């Protein structure tokens, strides 16, 4: 069968004992022999007969009984083995055959390896007993049955997602339609931003503990080469997809009609559900990646949200693209949260009126001093660098999703792990990065006070007034 079998035995029969190739003999938890048995146990007999004060094996004597009698004689067999040529020879052969000594092993031909091992060289077509398709089918059935046996998890996800959708929908009630000036436009984007930001955090926090619970079994089975990491991750991805689609569907039908009560249309609704699904799926894949890199739950729950908060800085809402220092603008396009925001915002803006009245300055009584008309697409492009390009937004989100999944698989295959010290260093770097973004607080303050989202300067407004 090409399979190595390791077993422990207590006083085996002679026939069974001599059917093994190699023997590791322990007495009082100390090694007294380790090496090949030889034909009819001759190697074992020759070794013990070579020791002082050992009576030779008698004719017709069972070598197993003879060996067991030697263990109870008044001599330290473990000390004899410690300094014996047998141990040096055995350990030399083991060292040659170890994976870390492949260069030495390459210098041996098949006959030398056969002489060392006492058998023909063993070669395997794969490190796994079963082919990939068998692993995939077995895992798919097992994990699907496991999910069906715990419906409370699916129920909890759907319930919490629905509650969050209704709550956010009521908070941002009809904010997606009542857009007539710069503040309304900012509020509309804020509603979309809050949905994706809190939705990503919710799914990250909810999924991480579940993955940590199954991590021990997963680690044992992959280390034992029972299943390949690629089979594991493919199965978990396929099983997550329908659950995330159901969650996205329920969230959309409860949130979006409230958010866009007076301008509700089927096209933007479907686009919202698609982008929400891709974003949630990407965050779940990101959570699995973090759970692989950080074996400790408390570290995974600290590092992931820190990174998501840094992403939110460069998404285009907290700090508009036009207000970002040029040094940081590359991070705007490397931010995963930016792409669903662009997709949903630009598609939703198509149901708004083409012209939005942008207030440049208002008196304390609210009287409009200067009012200029701009198209919604012009405002999105000039202030947020958002364009109507749904295919590009979807493609980039899919790339992020695949990147997190591939990196998770590689980190498990290569056994990548980050220590606690490295983890806290990454978390500190994330917060320092957020703190050192040029003019963060000033840009936010200016963003909240300035209604001129078209990019018109204050001096120009005063001159026009």
ZASELUM-202959 format. One record per residue (C-alpha): residue number from 1; residue in three letters; x, y negated, z negated. Coordinates in steps of 0.1 Angstrom, whole numbers, plus 5000, padded with zeros to 4 digits. Layout:
# ZASELUM-202959
+-----+-----+------+------+------+
|   n | res |    u |    v |    w |
+-----+-----+------+------+------+
| NUM | ala |    X |    Y |    Z |
...
+-----+-----+------+------+------+
# end
This chain:
# ZASELUM-202959
+-----+-----+------+------+------+
|   n | res |    u |    v |    w |
+-----+-----+------+------+------+
|   1 | unk | 5000 | 5000 | 5000 |
|   2 | unk | 5030 | 4977 | 4997 |
|   3 | unk | 5019 | 4966 | 4962 |
|   4 | unk | 5042 | 4963 | 4931 |
|   5 | unk | 5026 | 4979 | 4900 |
|   6 | unk | 5037 | 4970 | 4865 |
|   7 | unk | 5022 | 4989 | 4836 |
|   8 | unk | 5029 | 4998 | 4799 |
|   9 | unk | 5028 | 5034 | 4787 |
|  10 | unk | 5030 | 5052 | 4754 |
|  11 | unk | 5046 | 5086 | 4755 |
|  12 | unk | 5037 | 5096 | 4791 |
|  13 | unk | 5038 | 5131 | 4804 |
|  14 | unk | 5069 | 5143 | 4822 |
|  15 | unk | 5052 | 5144 | 4856 |
|  16 | unk | 5038 | 5110 | 4853 |
|  17 | unk | 5070 | 5095 | 4839 |
|  18 | unk | 5092 | 5108 | 4867 |
|  19 | unk | 5068 | 5093 | 4893 |
|  20 | unk | 5080 | 5058 | 4886 |
|  21 | unk | 5110 | 5042 | 4903 |
|  22 | unk | 5122 | 5019 | 4875 |
|  23 | unk | 5120 | 5018 | 4838 |
|  24 | unk | 5121 | 4991 | 4811 |
|  25 | unk | 5124 | 5009 | 4778 |
|  26 | unk | 5118 | 4989 | 4746 |
|  27 | unk | 5123 | 5000 | 4710 |
|  28 | unk | 5113 | 4978 | 4681 |
|  29 | unk | 5108 | 4950 | 4707 |
|  30 | unk | 5144 | 4952 | 4719 |
|  31 | unk | 5156 | 4964 | 4753 |
|  32 | unk | 5174 | 4997 | 4753 |
|  33 | unk | 5173 | 5005 | 4790 |
|  34 | unk | 5164 | 4987 | 4822 |
|  35 | unk | 5171 | 5001 | 4856 |
|  36 | unk | 5162 | 5028 | 4881 |
|  37 | unk | 5152 | 5063 | 4869 |
|  38 | unk | 5167 | 5081 | 4899 |
|  39 | unk | 5156 | 5115 | 4912 |
|  40 | unk | 5141 | 5136 | 4883 |
|  41 | unk | 5152 | 5108 | 4859 |
|  42 | unk | 5189 | 5115 | 4866 |
|  43 | unk | 5200 | 5079 | 4863 |
|  44 | unk | 5184 | 5076 | 4829 |
|  45 | unk | 5199 | 5109 | 4817 |
|  46 | unk | 5234 | 5100 | 4829 |
|  47 | unk | 5233 | 5066 | 4811 |
|  48 | unk | 5223 | 5080 | 4777 |
|  49 | unk | 5246 | 5110 | 4780 |
|  50 | unk | 5275 | 5085 | 4785 |
|  51 | unk | 5269 | 5070 | 4751 |
|  52 | unk | 5288 | 5081 | 4720 |
|  53 | unk | 5271 | 5104 | 4695 |
|  54 | unk | 5244 | 5114 | 4720 |
|  55 | unk | 5238 | 5151 | 4726 |
|  56 | unk | 5234 | 5161 | 4762 |
|  57 | unk | 5200 | 5170 | 4777 |
|  58 | unk | 5195 | 5208 | 4772 |
|  59 | unk | 5184 | 5231 | 4800 |
|  60 | unk | 5147 | 5231 | 4804 |
|  61 | unk | 5142 | 5202 | 4780 |
|  62 | unk | 5117 | 5176 | 4788 |
|  63 | unk | 5136 | 5143 | 4795 |
|  64 | unk | 5108 | 5123 | 4781 |
|  65 | unk | 5108 | 5141 | 4748 |
|  66 | unk | 5146 | 5140 | 4747 |
|  67 | unk | 5146 | 5102 | 4753 |
|  68 | unk | 5120 | 5096 | 4726 |
|  69 | unk | 5141 | 5116 | 4701 |
|  70 | unk | 5171 | 5094 | 4709 |
|  71 | unk | 5151 | 5063 | 4700 |
|  72 | unk | 5146 | 5076 | 4664 |
|  73 | unk | 5182 | 5085 | 4658 |
|  74 | unk | 5204 | 5065 | 4635 |
|  75 | unk | 5221 | 5044 | 4662 |
|  76 | unk | 5215 | 5009 | 4677 |
|  77 | unk | 5207 | 5017 | 4713 |
|  78 | unk | 5199 | 4981 | 4721 |
|  79 | unk | 5234 | 4970 | 4711 |
|  80 | unk | 5248 | 4998 | 4732 |
|  81 | unk | 5228 | 4986 | 4762 |
|  82 | unk | 5237 | 4949 | 4756 |
|  83 | unk | 5274 | 4955 | 4765 |
|  84 | unk | 5270 | 4984 | 4789 |
|  85 | unk | 5280 | 4985 | 4826 |
|  86 | unk | 5244 | 4995 | 4833 |
|  87 | unk | 5231 | 4962 | 4822 |
|  88 | unk | 5256 | 4942 | 4841 |
|  89 | unk | 5249 | 4962 | 4873 |
|  90 | unk | 5211 | 4959 | 4869 |
|  91 | unk | 5212 | 4922 | 4862 |
|  92 | unk | 5235 | 4917 | 4892 |
|  93 | unk | 5210 | 4935 | 4915 |
|  94 | unk | 5181 | 4915 | 4900 |
|  95 | unk | 5199 | 4882 | 4906 |
|  96 | unk | 5207 | 4892 | 4942 |
|  97 | unk | 5170 | 4900 | 4949 |
|  98 | unk | 5156 | 4869 | 4932 |
|  99 | unk | 5142 | 4841 | 4955 |
| 100 | unk | 5167 | 4817 | 4941 |
| 101 | unk | 5195 | 4837 | 4956 |
| 102 | unk | 5183 | 4841 | 4992 |
| 103 | unk | 5218 | 4831 | 5005 |
| 104 | unk | 5233 | 4861 | 4988 |
| 105 | unk | 5205 | 4883 | 4999 |
| 106 | unk | 5209 | 4873 | 5035 |
| 107 | unk | 5245 | 4886 | 5034 |
| 108 | unk | 5232 | 4921 | 5026 |
| 109 | unk | 5220 | 4946 | 5052 |
| 110 | unk | 5190 | 4969 | 5048 |
| 111 | unk | 5212 | 4998 | 5036 |
| 112 | unk | 5227 | 4977 | 5008 |
| 113 | unk | 5193 | 4965 | 4997 |
| 114 | unk | 5180 | 5000 | 4998 |
| 115 | unk | 5210 | 5011 | 4976 |
| 116 | unk | 5203 | 4984 | 4951 |
| 117 | unk | 5166 | 4989 | 4949 |
| 118 | unk | 5165 | 5026 | 4952 |
| 119 | unk | 5139 | 5023 | 4980 |
| 120 | unk | 5134 | 5008 | 5014 |
| 121 | unk | 5133 | 4970 | 5016 |
| 122 | unk | 5097 | 4958 | 5010 |
| 123 | unk | 5083 | 4931 | 5034 |
| 124 | unk | 5048 | 4916 | 5034 |
| 125 | unk | 5030 | 4898 | 5062 |
| 126 | unk | 5014 | 4874 | 5036 |
| 127 | unk | 5018 | 4864 | 5000 |
| 128 | unk | 4981 | 4873 | 4995 |
| 129 | unk | 4965 | 4907 | 4994 |
| 130 | unk | 4935 | 4896 | 5015 |
| 131 | unk | 4934 | 4875 | 5047 |
| 132 | unk | 4922 | 4839 | 5045 |
| 133 | unk | 4887 | 4847 | 5059 |
| 134 | unk | 4880 | 4873 | 5032 |
| 135 | unk | 4892 | 4849 | 5005 |
| 136 | unk | 4870 | 4822 | 5019 |
| 137 | unk | 4839 | 4844 | 5020 |
| 138 | unk | 4845 | 4857 | 4985 |
| 139 | unk | 4850 | 4823 | 4970 |
| 140 | unk | 4821 | 4808 | 4988 |
| 141 | unk | 4797 | 4834 | 4975 |
| 142 | unk | 4811 | 4832 | 4940 |
| 143 | unk | 4811 | 4794 | 4937 |
| 144 | unk | 4776 | 4792 | 4953 |
| 145 | unk | 4762 | 4817 | 4928 |
| 146 | unk | 4779 | 4798 | 4900 |
| 147 | unk | 4763 | 4765 | 4910 |
| 148 | unk | 4729 | 4782 | 4912 |
| 149 | unk | 4733 | 4795 | 4877 |
| 150 | unk | 4739 | 4760 | 4863 |
| 151 | unk | 4711 | 4738 | 4878 |
| 152 | unk | 4714 | 4714 | 4849 |
| 153 | unk | 4745 | 4698 | 4865 |
| 154 | unk | 4726 | 4690 | 4897 |
| 155 | unk | 4696 | 4678 | 4878 |
| 156 | unk | 4718 | 4655 | 4856 |
| 157 | unk | 4735 | 4640 | 4887 |
| 158 | unk | 4702 | 4634 | 4905 |
| 159 | unk | 4686 | 4619 | 4874 |
| 160 | unk | 4714 | 4596 | 4865 |
| 161 | unk | 4718 | 4585 | 4902 |
| 162 | unk | 4681 | 4578 | 4905 |
| 163 | unk | 4680 | 4558 | 4873 |
| 164 | unk | 4711 | 4538 | 4884 |
| 165 | unk | 4695 | 4532 | 4918 |
| 166 | unk | 4663 | 4518 | 4903 |
| 167 | unk | 4681 | 4497 | 4878 |
| 168 | unk | 4704 | 4481 | 4904 |
| 169 | unk | 4675 | 4477 | 4928 |
| 170 | unk | 4656 | 4457 | 4902 |
| 171 | unk | 4686 | 4436 | 4892 |
| 172 | unk | 4692 | 4427 | 4929 |
| 173 | unk | 4655 | 4427 | 4938 |
| 174 | unk | 4650 | 4413 | 4974 |
| 175 | unk | 4685 | 4397 | 4972 |
| 176 | unk | 4692 | 4412 | 5005 |
| 177 | unk | 4665 | 4392 | 5023 |
| 178 | unk | 4663 | 4358 | 5005 |
| 179 | unk | 4694 | 4344 | 5021 |
| 180 | unk | 4693 | 4307 | 5030 |
| 181 | unk | 4726 | 4293 | 5017 |
| 182 | unk | 4761 | 4302 | 5006 |
| 183 | unk | 4752 | 4312 | 4971 |
| 184 | unk | 4725 | 4336 | 4984 |
| 185 | unk | 4749 | 4351 | 5008 |
| 186 | unk | 4774 | 4356 | 4981 |
| 187 | unk | 4747 | 4372 | 4959 |
| 188 | unk | 4737 | 4396 | 4987 |
| 189 | unk | 4773 | 4408 | 4991 |
| 190 | unk | 4776 | 4411 | 4953 |
| 191 | unk | 4746 | 4435 | 4952 |
| 192 | unk | 4762 | 4457 | 4978 |
| 193 | unk | 4796 | 4456 | 4961 |
| 194 | unk | 4781 | 4465 | 4927 |
| 195 | unk | 4763 | 4496 | 4942 |
| 196 | unk | 4795 | 4510 | 4957 |
| 197 | unk | 4818 | 4500 | 4928 |
| 198 | unk | 4796 | 4515 | 4900 |
| 199 | unk | 4785 | 4544 | 4922 |
| 200 | unk | 4822 | 4554 | 4927 |
| 201 | unk | 4830 | 4551 | 4891 |
| 202 | unk | 4799 | 4570 | 4880 |
| 203 | unk | 4807 | 4600 | 4903 |
| 204 | unk | 4844 | 4599 | 4893 |
| 205 | unk | 4837 | 4601 | 4856 |
| 206 | unk | 4809 | 4627 | 4860 |
| 207 | unk | 4829 | 4651 | 4882 |
| 208 | unk | 4863 | 4650 | 4864 |
| 209 | unk | 4853 | 4669 | 4832 |
| 210 | unk | 4836 | 4696 | 4853 |
| 211 | unk | 4868 | 4702 | 4874 |
| 212 | unk | 4889 | 4703 | 4843 |
| 213 | unk | 4867 | 4731 | 4829 |
| 214 | unk | 4873 | 4753 | 4859 |
| 215 | unk | 4909 | 4743 | 4863 |
| 216 | unk | 4924 | 4771 | 4841 |
| 217 | unk | 4907 | 4799 | 4862 |
| 218 | unk | 4917 | 4781 | 4894 |
| 219 | unk | 4953 | 4778 | 4882 |
| 220 | unk | 4955 | 4815 | 4872 |
| 221 | unk | 4941 | 4828 | 4905 |
| 222 | unk | 4963 | 4806 | 4927 |
| 223 | unk | 4994 | 4813 | 4908 |
| 224 | unk | 4986 | 4851 | 4910 |
| 225 | unk | 4982 | 4847 | 4947 |
| 226 | unk | 4946 | 4860 | 4945 |
| 227 | unk | 4933 | 4830 | 4965 |
| 228 | unk | 4950 | 4804 | 4985 |
| 229 | unk | 4946 | 4767 | 4974 |
| 230 | unk | 4934 | 4759 | 5009 |
| 231 | unk | 4905 | 4784 | 5005 |
| 232 | unk | 4896 | 4769 | 4972 |
| 233 | unk | 4895 | 4733 | 4984 |
| 234 | unk | 4876 | 4742 | 5016 |
| 235 | unk | 4849 | 4760 | 4996 |
| 236 | unk | 4846 | 4732 | 4971 |
| 237 | unk | 4843 | 4706 | 4999 |
| 238 | unk | 4816 | 4726 | 5017 |
| 239 | unk | 4796 | 4731 | 4985 |
| 240 | unk | 4799 | 4694 | 4975 |
| 241 | unk | 4786 | 4682 | 5008 |
| 242 | unk | 4749 | 4691 | 5004 |
| 243 | unk | 4748 | 4679 | 4968 |
| 244 | unk | 4763 | 4645 | 4978 |
| 245 | unk | 4739 | 4642 | 5007 |
| 246 | unk | 4709 | 4648 | 4984 |
| 247 | unk | 4723 | 4624 | 4959 |
| 248 | unk | 4729 | 4597 | 4986 |
| 249 | unk | 4693 | 4603 | 4999 |
| 250 | unk | 4677 | 4598 | 4966 |
| 251 | unk | 4698 | 4568 | 4958 |
| 252 | unk | 4691 | 4551 | 4991 |
| 253 | unk | 4653 | 4556 | 4990 |
| 254 | unk | 4651 | 4541 | 4955 |
| 255 | unk | 4676 | 4512 | 4958 |
| 256 | unk | 4675 | 4499 | 4994 |
| 257 | unk | 4638 | 4492 | 4996 |
| 258 | unk | 4641 | 4471 | 4964 |
| 259 | unk | 4672 | 4453 | 4976 |
| 260 | unk | 4658 | 4446 | 5010 |
| 261 | unk | 4621 | 4444 | 5001 |
| 262 | unk | 4610 | 4418 | 5027 |
| 263 | unk | 4634 | 4428 | 5055 |
| 264 | unk | 4634 | 4466 | 5052 |
| 265 | unk | 4643 | 4484 | 5085 |
| 266 | unk | 4651 | 4520 | 5093 |
| 267 | unk | 4685 | 4514 | 5110 |
| 268 | unk | 4703 | 4495 | 5082 |
| 269 | unk | 4688 | 4520 | 5057 |
| 270 | unk | 4703 | 4550 | 5075 |
| 271 | unk | 4736 | 4531 | 5078 |
| 272 | unk | 4735 | 4524 | 5040 |
| 273 | unk | 4729 | 4561 | 5033 |
| 274 | unk | 4758 | 4572 | 5056 |
| 275 | unk | 4783 | 4548 | 5040 |
| 276 | unk | 4772 | 4556 | 5005 |
| 277 | unk | 4776 | 4593 | 5012 |
| 278 | unk | 4811 | 4588 | 5027 |
| 279 | unk | 4822 | 4566 | 4998 |
| 280 | unk | 4809 | 4589 | 4971 |
| 281 | unk | 4825 | 4619 | 4988 |
| 282 | unk | 4858 | 4601 | 4991 |
| 283 | unk | 4857 | 4592 | 4953 |
| 284 | unk | 4850 | 4628 | 4944 |
| 285 | unk | 4879 | 4639 | 4965 |
| 286 | unk | 4900 | 4613 | 4948 |
| 287 | unk | 4889 | 4626 | 4914 |
| 288 | unk | 4899 | 4661 | 4924 |
| 289 | unk | 4933 | 4648 | 4934 |
| 290 | unk | 4938 | 4631 | 4901 |
| 291 | unk | 4927 | 4662 | 4882 |
| 292 | unk | 4954 | 4682 | 4900 |
| 293 | unk | 4981 | 4656 | 4894 |
| 294 | unk | 4971 | 4650 | 4857 |
| 295 | unk | 4963 | 4682 | 4838 |
| 296 | unk | 4951 | 4663 | 4808 |
| 297 | unk | 4916 | 4650 | 4808 |
| 298 | unk | 4923 | 4618 | 4789 |
| 299 | unk | 4950 | 4608 | 4814 |
| 300 | unk | 4928 | 4615 | 4844 |
| 301 | unk | 4900 | 4594 | 4829 |
| 302 | unk | 4925 | 4565 | 4824 |
| 303 | unk | 4945 | 4565 | 4856 |
| 304 | unk | 4917 | 4569 | 4882 |
| 305 | unk | 4895 | 4540 | 4871 |
| 306 | unk | 4926 | 4518 | 4868 |
| 307 | unk | 4934 | 4525 | 4905 |
| 308 | unk | 4897 | 4519 | 4915 |
| 309 | unk | 4897 | 4485 | 4897 |
| 310 | unk | 4928 | 4475 | 4916 |
| 311 | unk | 4911 | 4485 | 4949 |
| 312 | unk | 4881 | 4463 | 4940 |
| 313 | unk | 4904 | 4432 | 4939 |
| 314 | unk | 4912 | 4436 | 4976 |
| 315 | unk | 4878 | 4447 | 4988 |
| 316 | unk | 4869 | 4412 | 5000 |
| 317 | unk | 4843 | 4404 | 4974 |
| 318 | unk | 4862 | 4396 | 4941 |
| 319 | unk | 4887 | 4376 | 4962 |
| 320 | unk | 4877 | 4366 | 4997 |
| 321 | unk | 4901 | 4374 | 5024 |
| 322 | unk | 4905 | 4337 | 5033 |
| 323 | unk | 4916 | 4330 | 4997 |
| 324 | unk | 4942 | 4358 | 4995 |
| 325 | unk | 4978 | 4350 | 4997 |
| 326 | unk | 4992 | 4363 | 5030 |
| 327 | unk | 5015 | 4387 | 5011 |
| 328 | unk | 4985 | 4406 | 4997 |
| 329 | unk | 4964 | 4407 | 5029 |
| 330 | unk | 4978 | 4440 | 5040 |
| 331 | unk | 4962 | 4456 | 5009 |
| 332 | unk | 4928 | 4443 | 5020 |
| 333 | unk | 4929 | 4467 | 5049 |
| 334 | unk | 4945 | 4496 | 5028 |
| 335 | unk | 4916 | 4493 | 5002 |
| 336 | unk | 4891 | 4522 | 5006 |
| 337 | unk | 4863 | 4501 | 4991 |
| 338 | unk | 4867 | 4474 | 5018 |
| 339 | unk | 4854 | 4496 | 5046 |
| 340 | unk | 4819 | 4506 | 5033 |
| 341 | unk | 4814 | 4470 | 5022 |
| 342 | unk | 4822 | 4458 | 5057 |
| 343 | unk | 4799 | 4485 | 5073 |
| 344 | unk | 4769 | 4479 | 5051 |
| 345 | unk | 4772 | 4441 | 5049 |
| 346 | unk | 4776 | 4436 | 5087 |
| 347 | unk | 4748 | 4461 | 5096 |
| 348 | unk | 4725 | 4446 | 5069 |
| 349 | unk | 4732 | 4410 | 5082 |
| 350 | unk | 4717 | 4420 | 5116 |
| 351 | unk | 4682 | 4418 | 5100 |
| 352 | unk | 4688 | 4383 | 5086 |
| 353 | unk | 4681 | 4351 | 5106 |
| 354 | unk | 4709 | 4342 | 5129 |
| 355 | unk | 4714 | 4308 | 5112 |
| 356 | unk | 4722 | 4303 | 5075 |
| 357 | unk | 4722 | 4269 | 5059 |
| 358 | unk | 4756 | 4266 | 5041 |
| 359 | unk | 4756 | 4238 | 5014 |
| 360 | unk | 4789 | 4220 | 5013 |
| 361 | unk | 4781 | 4199 | 4982 |
| 362 | unk | 4752 | 4194 | 4958 |
| 363 | unk | 4744 | 4167 | 4932 |
| 364 | unk | 4737 | 4176 | 4896 |
| 365 | unk | 4700 | 4173 | 4904 |
| 366 | unk | 4704 | 4198 | 4932 |
| 367 | unk | 4700 | 4173 | 4961 |
| 368 | unk | 4717 | 4184 | 4992 |
| 369 | unk | 4744 | 4160 | 5004 |
| 370 | unk | 4758 | 4179 | 5033 |
| 371 | unk | 4742 | 4209 | 5050 |
| 372 | unk | 4757 | 4227 | 5080 |
| 373 | unk | 4743 | 4257 | 5099 |
| 374 | unk | 4764 | 4288 | 5106 |
| 375 | unk | 4757 | 4322 | 5120 |
| 376 | unk | 4760 | 4351 | 5095 |
| 377 | unk | 4785 | 4369 | 5116 |
| 378 | unk | 4807 | 4338 | 5117 |
| 379 | unk | 4806 | 4335 | 5079 |
| 380 | unk | 4815 | 4372 | 5074 |
| 381 | unk | 4844 | 4370 | 5098 |
| 382 | unk | 4859 | 4337 | 5086 |
| 383 | unk | 4855 | 4342 | 5048 |
| 384 | unk | 4856 | 4380 | 5044 |
| 385 | unk | 4873 | 4393 | 5076 |
| 386 | unk | 4843 | 4416 | 5081 |
| 387 | unk | 4832 | 4425 | 5117 |
| 388 | unk | 4804 | 4446 | 5130 |
| 389 | unk | 4823 | 4478 | 5139 |
| 390 | unk | 4804 | 4507 | 5124 |
| 391 | unk | 4824 | 4534 | 5142 |
| 392 | unk | 4857 | 4521 | 5129 |
| 393 | unk | 4844 | 4518 | 5093 |
| 394 | unk | 4831 | 4554 | 5094 |
| 395 | unk | 4864 | 4567 | 5109 |
| 396 | unk | 4885 | 4550 | 5083 |
| 397 | unk | 4864 | 4563 | 5054 |
| 398 | unk | 4867 | 4598 | 5069 |
| 399 | unk | 4905 | 4594 | 5071 |
| 400 | unk | 4906 | 4584 | 5034 |
| 401 | unk | 4884 | 4614 | 5025 |
| 402 | unk | 4907 | 4637 | 5044 |
| 403 | unk | 4938 | 4621 | 5030 |
| 404 | unk | 4926 | 4627 | 4994 |
| 405 | unk | 4917 | 4663 | 5002 |
| 406 | unk | 4949 | 4672 | 5020 |
| 407 | unk | 4970 | 4656 | 4993 |
| 408 | unk | 4951 | 4676 | 4967 |
| 409 | unk | 4958 | 4708 | 4985 |
| 410 | unk | 4995 | 4700 | 4990 |
| 411 | unk | 4999 | 4690 | 4953 |
| 412 | unk | 4985 | 4723 | 4942 |
| 413 | unk | 5005 | 4743 | 4968 |
| 414 | unk | 5037 | 4725 | 4959 |
| 415 | unk | 5028 | 4725 | 4922 |
| 416 | unk | 5032 | 4687 | 4919 |
| 417 | unk | 5025 | 4674 | 4884 |
| 418 | unk | 5029 | 4639 | 4868 |
| 419 | unk | 5040 | 4637 | 4832 |
| 420 | unk | 5023 | 4615 | 4806 |
| 421 | unk | 5052 | 4590 | 4807 |
| 422 | unk | 5048 | 4586 | 4845 |
| 423 | unk | 5011 | 4584 | 4842 |
| 424 | unk | 5012 | 4554 | 4818 |
| 425 | unk | 5038 | 4538 | 4840 |
| 426 | unk | 5014 | 4540 | 4870 |
| 427 | unk | 4986 | 4526 | 4849 |
| 428 | unk | 5008 | 4497 | 4837 |
| 429 | unk | 5018 | 4490 | 4873 |
| 430 | unk | 4982 | 4489 | 4884 |
| 431 | unk | 4973 | 4463 | 4858 |
| 432 | unk | 5005 | 4443 | 4864 |
| 433 | unk | 4997 | 4443 | 4901 |
| 434 | unk | 4962 | 4430 | 4894 |
| 435 | unk | 4976 | 4403 | 4871 |
| 436 | unk | 5003 | 4391 | 4896 |
| 437 | unk | 4980 | 4386 | 4926 |
| 438 | unk | 4987 | 4350 | 4936 |
| 439 | unk | 4960 | 4327 | 4923 |
| 440 | unk | 4935 | 4354 | 4913 |
| 441 | unk | 4917 | 4335 | 4886 |
| 442 | unk | 4919 | 4302 | 4905 |
| 443 | unk | 4906 | 4319 | 4937 |
| 444 | unk | 4877 | 4334 | 4917 |
| 445 | unk | 4868 | 4301 | 4901 |
| 446 | unk | 4869 | 4283 | 4934 |
| 447 | unk | 4849 | 4311 | 4950 |
| 448 | unk | 4821 | 4307 | 4924 |
| 449 | unk | 4820 | 4269 | 4926 |
| 450 | unk | 4825 | 4264 | 4963 |
| 451 | unk | 4795 | 4270 | 4985 |
| 452 | unk | 4813 | 4263 | 5018 |
| 453 | unk | 4819 | 4299 | 5028 |
| 454 | unk | 4826 | 4288 | 5064 |
| 455 | unk | 4861 | 4276 | 5054 |
| 456 | unk | 4853 | 4238 | 5056 |
| 457 | unk | 4876 | 4219 | 5032 |
| 458 | unk | 4863 | 4197 | 5005 |
| 459 | unk | 4880 | 4166 | 5020 |
| 460 | unk | 4862 | 4172 | 5053 |
| 461 | unk | 4829 | 4175 | 5035 |
| 462 | unk | 4835 | 4142 | 5017 |
| 463 | unk | 4844 | 4125 | 5049 |
| 464 | unk | 4813 | 4138 | 5066 |
| 465 | unk | 4792 | 4126 | 5037 |
+-----+-----+------+------+------+
# end
